């Protein structure tokens, strides 16, 4: 009898939880669904009062136009160059910085750690004012290195602390044993420590790649040449503007260029999640 009362009393809780999940799922997946059907609609059906969740007359013309546009391939190549470079540079710097903060004790260490995190305290739009002025004084405007340096600056704090949590859980006795065997410090780091933190390094690499891939504000400001634009800025300047609003092609292009990131994230999902939760599991 008591167990039945408990089961009956838990029914409202289950209903509330299920309703909450449905609402959250609606907010998450409905924009993606609307993006897809907008990309499949003809241009004449995008601006109409007859709004339907199951539209008729769907077509692939928008996707054919996007795939045959040589500018999209150029934007895709530019984004790959910037994103892969940012991901690699971020991972290397964060690995050395995280190892230093975790395994070395020196004067100013805590102050430096705090300084690294202070960049997360300011809105990125505010930092753009300083970064733009600095890049202009260095003659780096309209060059990919300006974007890479900016993206590395923003991903460095999170990446450093992520890898520091991995290094904290590696016993110092392992490093001391390698020193006794005569291994130099760099060999210990490269051949013993870093292979143990591959999930964390993959997490930082994916984080840096996705950050630079999705950026619009800095790409639109620091890069001005049409041939050098990355995906977000290139799509905006190609399909949207003062005299055109080509929503169908814009939606189709957004889906098309998102496929590489979606496939990569699906393939690396387990490693990425394990890297994010490793500190909590081991702590």
N, C-alpha and C positions, 0 to 999 in steps of 0.2 A: 504493500500500500504506500509506504513511504517513498520507494523508488519510483512509483507511478506519479506521485505528486511532484517529485523532482523533475521527471521527464516532462510533465505537463507545464511546469513553471519555466522550463528552458525553451519551450516553443516560441514564446514572444521574443526571447533573446535571439534565437536563430532567425526569426523573421526580420528583426531589425538589422542583424548583421548581413543577411542576404540582400535586403533592400539597399543597405549602404554600399555593398559590393556592386550591385547593379547600377546604382547612380554613378559610382566612380568609373565603372566600365563604360558607361554611356559618355561621360565627359572625356574619357581617354580615346575610345575607339570611334565615336561618331564623327569627329573631325577628320579622321583618316578615311572613313567610309565616304564622307562628303567630298573629300579631295579626289578620291578615285572616281566617283560617278561624275564629278565636274570635269575630270580629264577625259571621260568617255562621252560626254555630251557634245553635240554640235554647237557651234558658236551661236546659232540662232535660238538655242534652248537654254542658254546660260542666264539670260536676263528675261525672265518670264514670270508671270504671277501663278502659273500652274506648277507649283512646287510639289514634287512627289518623291517619296523615298525609294520608289522603284520606277525610275524614268524609262521611257521607251525611246526607240531610235538611237541607241548607243552606237558609237563609231570609234574606230581607231585612228581617225585622221589626225588628231592632235599628236598622238605618239609617232605617227609616220613623219609628220612635219618636224618634230623635235629630233628624231633619230637622223634624219637627212640633213639637219642643219650643222654645217662644219664648225660653227661657233661653239656649240655645246661640247663637242669633243675637245676643242681648245681649252675651254673653261675647265673641263674635267681633268685634262692633263696638268693645267696650272695648279689646281687644287691638290692633286696627288703629289706634286713636287713639294708644295708648301707643307702639306699635312704630314707626309712621310718624313721630311726633314725636321719638322717640329717635334714629331714623335720620337725620332732617334736622339736628337739633341737633348730633349727633356729627360728621357730615360737615362742617358749617360750622366748628365749633371746631377739628377736626383739620386742616382746610385752612389756617387761619390759624396754628395752632401749628406745624405741619410746615413751612410756608413761613418762619416766623420762625427756627426752629432751623436750617434749611438755608441761608438766604441772608443772615442778619444775624449779626454778631459783636458781642456786648455782654457786660458783666461779669455773671457768674453764669449764663451760658447753659448750660454743662455741668452745673452743679449743678441747675439747673431741669430739664434733660433727665433727669438721674438721679432727681430727685424724682418726675417723672411716671411713671417706670417702677417706682417702689417700691410702688405700689398693687397691682402684680401679684405681689408677694412674699408677700402675706398671704391666707389662705383667706377666701373671700367670706362664709362663715358667721361668721367672727370679726369681719369688718368690719360685719356686720349689727348687732351690739351698739352700736357707735358711731353708725352711721347712724340706727338707730331712736331713740336718745336725742336726736340732733340734730334729727331731723324732729319729734319730739314737742315739743321746746323751741321750735321755730319754728311749731308749729301746723299742720304739713303732713301729719299722719297722715290716712289715708283720703282722700287726694287724689292725682290722677294725677301731679302735679308731683313728688311724692316718689319715685315709681317712675322717672320720666324722669331726674331728677337722679342717682339711684342707678345706672341703666343707663349713663348718659353717663360716670359716673366709672369704670366698669369697662371700657368700650370705648374710652375716650380714649387710653390708652397705646399699644395695638396700632394704632389708627387713625392716631395722630400719627406713629408711626415708619414706618408703611406709606407715608403721603403724603410724609414727609421723604425717603424713598428715591427717590420720583419727582422731587421738587424738586432733589435732589442731581444728577440726570442732565440737568437743564436747564441749558444753558451760561449763565454769567453775562454773556457778550457779548450775548446776546439782551436781557437786562434793561438793560444799559448802552446799547444802541442805542435802545431805547425812551425812556430818560431823555434822551438827546441830542436826540431828536425832540420833547421837551417833554411827554411823557406823565407824569402824576402816578403815585405809587406804587400807589394803589388801582386805578387804571385798568390798570396793567401787570399787576397780580395777577389782576384779574377778566376782562380781555379778552385777555390774551396767555398767562399762565401756567396758569390753571385749565383752559382748554380743552385744554391739552396733557396734563393729568393726569386726564381723565375716567375711564379704566379704574381708576385708583387710588381715585378718589372713589366710583365705583360699588361697589368692593370694600368700602370702609369703610361705605357705606350698607347693603349687604346684611348685613355683619357685625353692625352695630348693630341692624338689624331682627330678624335671627334670634336674637340674644342675648335681646332683650326679649320676643320671641314665645315662647321656650321656657322662660322663667324661671318657677319655682314658689316658691322660698323667699321671695324679697322680695315677690312679689305676694301671697302668703298672709299675710305679716306686716304689711306697710305698708298694705294695703287690707283693711278689715273689713266694709264694707257689701256685702251680697249682690248688689245691683244694679250695683256698681262693679267686681266681680271680673273679672279677665282669664281667658283660656281655661284655662290650666293649673290655677289655683286653683279656678276655677268648676267645671270637670269633676270635680276631686277632691271638692269639697264636695257636688256634685250626685249622683254615682253611688257614691261610696265614703264610708264612715263607720262609726260604732260599731254601728249597727243595720242596715246594708245593705252588700251587696257585689255591685253590679250590674255584673259583669265584661262581659257581652255589650254593653250600651249604652256602657260605658266604652271598649271596644275600637272600636266603631263610631264613637263621637264622636271618638276620637283620629285615626282615619283621615280622617273628614270634615273636621276642622279643619286637618289637615296638608296638604290639597290646595292651598290658596292658596300656601303656602310652597314646595311641590314644583313647582307650575307656574311661580312666579316664579323659582325657582332654575334650572329648565330653560331658561327664556328668557334668563336673564342668566349662564348657565354660562360661556360663552366669555369674556365681559368679566370675570367674577369670577376665573377661573383666570389670565387674562392679567394682571390686576392683582396677583395674589399672586406671580407668577413674573417680573414685569417687572424687579424689582431684580436678581434673579439673572442674567437674560439680559443686562442692560445692564452689570452689574458685571464 
